[in-house]
């Protein structure tokens, strides 16, 4: 609001002539007949905005009167309706109409010969309402109360009537016309904005506030497939061929989940989705680079069900392999201790591994010395009768929990 600064429209108040010798013409006495005095006075009203329908008093700053008692009268303009100008220049009462009121006061004092005019202004501001934006998920309870500005204290007999002026409240929410509280349970995903206004009624009059926006962003309840304890460098769940695995969906404890379906990507080979629980479990059947999947489910909160989606990522590796040790050197024409392959797990595989392995010499790629045999479990035994360096490549068939995969292992044997 813009105000007019208090300004004197004359230079000063002139002390009246009293005639004769030393009688008093007001405070300070003296012979004003021969020595009239000018009082340099000022009357300044502060730049002030008052609250509508709230009792108030505006006290001007008075200076330079030197004991003379000022008196004020309104000569032009208007003071706020519901307030009055007192003779001592104060303006008091309860403003009943919003606006900016400019006025000119004429100031006089007993014992002075003239008057001065001063300009001033007072603003009156009606209350305002404001809501903070809200957010939540479908099924969540919401309660939002408006904050009030320019309404420092309740007024006896006052009442409020709030209403939606335009726009739409989020489905499931309702506005209390008496308090302005917006509350209820969110039922529909989306972004919703309503313009809310209020009519204030008091014994002194009524006032309609400017409308203000109340916005709510509503999302669906979420669920997720957290990564397993074992992950690759990218954070993907790490699975191993033939080893039991289960990816479990998670959601807030206030939600229930059901009606799961695969909507994107691919499940890990060998694993299946339980449509009721959302658990993806089984025994991975094939090594696979990192891949993703996306699942949709019905998430129910406070009796309201909505479809929501969650994804996960995984990599499938072989759990390890059997390896013949290096430096297999034996004596010719001598029986040697059995040479057995040893299990070497994948560096990331910290889980116990139970499997069987069947070794078969690869045709055209296996040469063993006379007197040496290879068992189906990969054990090498015998009594070599010829010296030399020998190499045999084995095709290895692994089996674990009904899942099979193949690999190759090489035996190097030095007979001296």
C-alpha positions in Angstrom: 0.0 0.0 0.0 1.2 3.5 -0.8 1.2 6.3 1.8 1.5 10.0 1.9 4.2 11.2 4.2 3.1 13.6 7.0 4.1 17.1 5.7 3.4 20.5 7.2 1.5 22.8 4.9 2.7 25.9 6.7 6.0 27.0 8.3 5.0 27.0 12.0 2.5 27.9 14.7 2.8 31.6 15.8 2.3 32.3 19.5 -0.5 34.8 19.9 0.2 38.4 20.9 -1.0 39.0 24.5 -0.8 42.9 24.7 0.9 44.7 27.6 3.9 43.7 29.6 4.9 40.3 30.9 1.6 38.4 31.0 1.5 34.8 29.9 0.4 33.9 26.4 0.9 30.2 27.1 3.8 28.2 28.4 7.0 30.1 28.5 5.2 33.5 29.2 7.1 36.6 28.1 6.0 39.6 26.1 4.8 38.2 22.9 3.5 41.7 21.7 6.9 42.9 21.0 8.5 39.4 20.5 6.0 37.0 18.8 7.4 33.5 18.5 7.0 30.8 15.8 6.8 27.2 17.0 8.4 24.8 14.5 6.0 21.9 15.0 5.4 18.6 13.2 2.6 16.0 13.2 3.7 12.8 11.6 1.6 9.7 11.2 3.5 6.4 10.8 3.2 4.5 7.6 1.0 1.8 9.0 -1.4 -0.9 7.8 -4.1 -2.0 10.1 -6.0 -5.3 10.2 -9.6 -5.2 9.1 -12.1 -5.7 11.9 -9.3 -5.5 14.5 -9.4 -2.7 17.2 -6.5 -0.3 16.7 -5.2 3.1 17.6 -2.8 5.2 15.5 -0.7 7.7 17.5 1.0 10.4 15.6 4.4 11.7 16.5 4.0 15.3 17.8 7.1 17.6 18.1 7.9 21.2 18.7 4.7 22.2 20.7 6.7 23.3 23.8 3.9 22.6 26.2 1.1 23.9 24.1 -1.7 21.3 23.7 -2.4 20.5 20.0 -5.9 19.9 18.6 -6.6 18.3 15.3 -9.6 18.4 12.9 -10.1 16.6 9.6 -10.3 19.1 6.7 -10.1 16.8 3.7 -9.8 13.2 2.7 -11.0 10.3 4.8 -9.9 8.2 7.7 -10.8 4.5 7.7 -14.5 3.8 8.2 -15.1 2.6 11.7 -12.4 4.8 13.2 -12.6 8.4 14.5 -10.2 11.3 14.9 -9.8 12.4 18.5 -9.1 16.0 19.4 -5.6 14.9 20.7 -4.8 13.9 17.1 -5.0 10.1 17.7 -7.1 8.0 15.4 -8.8 5.0 17.1 -11.6 2.5 16.5 -12.1 -0.7 14.5 -11.6 -0.4 10.7 -14.5 -1.9 8.7 -13.4 -1.5 5.1 -10.2 -2.4 3.3 -8.3 0.3 1.5 -5.8 3.1 1.7 -7.2 6.3 3.3 -5.4 9.6 2.8 -6.4 12.7 4.8 -5.3 16.2 5.8 -5.5 17.3 9.4 -5.6 20.9 10.6 -3.6 21.4 13.7 -4.2 24.3 16.2 -3.4 25.0 19.8 -4.8 27.3 22.5 -2.7 30.5 22.6 -1.5 30.4 19.0 -2.6 32.7 16.2 -2.8 30.3 13.3 -3.2 26.7 12.2 -1.2 24.2 10.2 -2.3 21.4 7.8 -0.6 18.0 7.8 -1.2 15.1 5.4 -1.2 11.4 6.3 -2.5 8.0 5.2 -3.5 4.8 6.9 -3.9 1.4 5.1 -6.4 -1.3 6.1 -5.8 -4.9 5.0 -8.3 -7.7 5.1 -7.3 -11.2 6.1 -5.8 -13.7 3.6 -5.7 -17.5 3.5 -3.0 -19.7 2.2 -2.5 -23.5 1.9 0.8 -25.4 1.6 1.0 -27.8 -1.4 0.4 -31.4 -0.3 1.4 -34.8 -1.7 0.6 -38.4 -0.9 -0.1 -41.8 -2.4 -3.4 -43.4 -3.1 -5.0 -44.6 0.1 -3.1 -42.1 2.3 -5.0 -39.8 4.6 -4.6 -36.0 4.1 -5.5 -33.1 6.4 -4.5 -29.5 5.4 -5.5 -26.4 7.3 -5.2 -22.9 5.9 -2.9 -20.3 7.5 -4.3 -16.8 8.0 -2.5 -13.5 7.5 -3.7 -10.1 8.7 -5.9 -11.8 11.3 -4.0 -11.6 14.6 -6.8 -12.4 16.9 -10.3 -13.9 16.7 -13.2 -11.4 16.6 -16.3 -12.1 18.8 -19.2 -13.2 16.6 -17.1 -13.7 13.5 -17.6 -16.7 11.2 -15.8 -18.1 8.2 -17.3 -19.8 5.1 -14.8 -21.5 2.9 -15.6 -22.7 -0.6 -14.0 -24.0 -3.8 -14.1 -21.1 -6.3 -12.6 -23.0 -9.3 -10.6 -26.1 -10.1 -11.0 -29.5 -8.4 -9.9 -31.0 -5.1 -8.2 -34.4 -5.3 -10.8 -37.2 -5.4 -11.5 -38.4 -1.9 -10.9 -35.0 -0.3 -13.5 -32.6 1.0 -13.4 -29.0 2.3 -14.9 -28.1 5.7 -16.6 -24.8 5.0 -16.3 -23.6 8.6 -12.6 -24.3 9.3 -11.2 -24.5 5.8 -9.6 -27.8 6.5 -9.2 -30.1 3.5 -9.2 -33.7 4.5 -10.0 -37.2 3.4 -8.3 -40.2 1.8 -6.7 -40.0 -1.6 -8.2 -42.3 -4.2 -6.9 -41.3 -7.6 -3.4 -40.7 -9.0 -2.7 -37.3 -10.6 -2.1 -33.7 -9.9 -5.1 -31.6 -8.7 -5.4 -27.9 -7.9 -8.4 -26.0 -6.5 -8.8 -22.3 -5.9 -10.3 -21.8 -2.4 -11.8 -18.6 -1.1 -13.5 -17.6 2.1 -16.2 -15.2 3.2 -15.6 -13.6 6.6 -18.7 -12.4 8.4 -18.5 -10.2 11.5 -20.9 -8.0 13.5 -19.1 -5.0 11.8 -19.4 -6.3 8.2 -18.1 -9.0 5.9 -15.1 -9.5 3.7 -14.3 -12.0 0.9 -10.7 -13.1 0.7 -8.8 -13.5 -2.5 -8.8 -17.1 -3.6 -5.7 -19.2 -3.1 -4.4 -22.4 -4.7 -4.5 -25.7 -2.9 -2.5 -28.3 -4.8 -2.1 -32.0 -4.2 0.2 -34.4 -6.1 -1.1 -38.0 -5.8 1.1 -41.0 -6.7 0.4 -44.7 -6.5 1.8 -46.8 -3.6 5.2 -48.1 -4.6 6.8 -51.5 -4.3 10.3 -52.6 -5.3 12.5 -55.6 -5.8 15.6 -54.9 -3.7 18.9 -56.2 -4.9 20.2 -59.4 -3.3 23.1 -59.5 -0.8 25.4 -60.5 -3.7 25.6 -57.9 -6.5 27.9 -57.1 -9.4 29.8 -53.9 -9.7 26.7 -52.2 -11.1 24.5 -53.2 -8.3 22.6 -55.9 -10.2 21.5 -59.0 -8.2 24.0 -61.7 -8.8 22.6 -65.2 -9.4 24.4 -68.5 -10.1 23.4 -71.3 -12.4 21.9 -74.3 -10.5 21.8 -72.4 -7.2 18.4 -71.5 -5.7 17.5 -67.9 -5.9 14.5 -65.7 -4.9 13.8 -62.1 -5.6 11.2 -60.8 -3.1 9.0 -57.7 -3.6 8.8 -55.2 -0.8 6.4 -52.4 0.0 5.3 -50.3 3.0 3.8 -52.2 5.9 0.5 -50.4 5.4 0.1 -51.9 1.9 -0.9 -55.3 0.6 0.2 -56.6 -2.8 -1.4 -59.0 -5.3 -2.1 -59.8 -8.9 1.4 -59.6 -10.2 2.3 -59.8 -13.9 5.4 -59.4 -16.0 5.1 -56.3 -18.2 8.6 -55.7 -19.4 12.0 -57.3 -19.9 12.6 -61.0 -19.1 12.7 -63.0 -15.9 16.0 -64.8 -15.1 16.1 -68.1 -17.1 14.9 -70.9 -14.8 13.0 -68.6 -12.5 9.2 -68.0 -12.4 6.9 -65.3 -11.1 4.3 -66.2 -8.4 1.3 -64.2 -9.6 -0.1 -64.0 -6.0 3.0 -63.1 -4.0 5.2 -61.5 -6.6 8.2 -63.8 -5.6 10.5 -64.6 -8.5 12.2 -67.9 -7.6 13.8 -71.0 -8.9 17.2 -72.3 -10.1 18.9 -70.2 -12.8 19.5 -72.4 -15.8 21.7 -70.3 -18.1 24.5 -67.8 -17.6 23.3 -64.4 -18.6 24.7 -60.9 -18.9 23.0 -58.1 -16.9 19.3 -57.8 -17.8 16.2 -56.1 -16.5 12.6 -57.0 -15.8 9.5 -55.0 -14.9 6.5 -56.3 -12.9 3.1 -54.8 -12.4 1.0 -55.4 -9.3 -2.1 -54.2 -7.4 -1.1 -52.4 -4.3 -3.9 -51.9 -1.8 -3.9 -49.2 0.9 -6.8 -48.3 3.1 -9.0 -50.5 1.0 -8.1 -48.8 -2.3 -6.2 -50.8 -4.9 -4.1 -49.3 -7.7 -1.8 -50.8 -10.2 1.9 -50.0 -9.7 5.1 -51.1 -11.4 8.6 -52.0 -10.2 11.7 -53.3 -11.8 14.8 -55.2 -11.0 18.1 -56.2 -12.6 20.2 -59.3 -12.5 23.2 -61.1 -13.8 23.6 -64.9 -13.9 27.1 -66.5 -13.7 28.4 -70.0 -13.5 29.1 -70.8 -9.8 32.6 -71.9 -10.6 34.4 -74.8 -12.3 36.7 -77.8 -11.6 40.4 -77.2 -12.4 43.3 -79.6 -12.6 46.3 -78.4 -10.7 49.4 -77.3 -12.5 52.7 -79.1 -12.3 51.5 -82.7 -12.6 54.8 -84.5 -12.9 55.0 -88.3 -12.3 57.6 -91.1 -12.7 57.6 -93.5 -15.5 57.0 -97.2 -14.6 55.7 -96.0 -11.2 52.3 -95.8 -9.6 51.4 -92.2 -8.7 48.9 -90.7 -6.3 45.5 -89.9 -7.8 45.3 -86.5 -9.5 41.9 -84.9 -8.8 40.4 -81.7 -10.1 39.7 -79.0 -7.5 36.7 -76.7 -7.2 37.3 -73.1 -8.0 34.3 -70.9 -7.2 33.4 -67.6 -9.0 35.1 -64.9 -7.0 31.7 -63.4 -6.0 30.2 -66.8 -5.1 30.3 -67.1 -1.3 27.5 -69.6 -1.0 27.9 -73.4 -0.5 27.8 -75.2 -3.8 26.6 -78.8 -4.2 26.9 -80.3 -7.6 28.1 -83.4 -9.6 30.5 -83.3 -12.5 31.1 -86.0 -15.2 34.3 -85.9 -17.2 34.6 -87.3 -20.7 37.8 -87.1 -22.9 37.2 -84.9 -25.9 37.7 -86.9 -29.0 40.8 -85.8 -30.9 42.0 -83.6 -28.0 43.1 -86.1 -25.4 46.4 -88.0 -25.2 47.3 -90.0 -22.1 50.3 -92.2 -21.6 49.9 -96.0 -21.7 49.0 -97.3 -18.3 47.1 -94.1 -17.2 43.3 -93.9 -17.0 40.7 -91.2 -16.4 37.6 -91.8 -14.4 34.2 -90.2 -15.0 34.7 -88.1 -11.9 37.9 -86.6 -13.4 40.3 -88.7 -11.3 43.6 -89.6 -13.0 45.2 -92.9 -11.9 47.7 -95.5 -13.2 51.2 -96.7 -13.8 52.6 -94.9 -16.8 54.9 -97.0 -19.0 56.0 -94.3 -21.4 57.7 -91.0 -20.8 56.7 -87.6 -22.3 54.5 -84.6 -22.0 50.8 -85.4 -22.4 47.7 -83.2 -22.6 44.0 -84.2 -22.4 41.0 -81.9 -22.8 37.8 -83.1 -21.0 34.2 -82.2 -21.7 32.7 -81.7 -18.2 29.0 -81.9 -17.6 27.9 -80.2 -14.4 24.6 -80.9 -12.6 23.1 -79.1 -9.6 19.4 -79.1 -8.5 18.3 -80.5 -11.8 20.2 -77.9 -13.9 23.0 -79.0 -16.2 25.7 -77.0 -18.0 28.9 -77.9 -19.7 32.5 -76.8 -19.7 36.0 -77.9 -20.6 39.0 -78.7 -18.5 42.6 -79.5 -19.5 45.0 -81.9 -17.8 48.7 -81.5 -18.4 50.8 -84.5 -17.4 54.6 -84.7 -17.5 56.0 -88.3 -17.3 59.7 -88.6 -16.6 
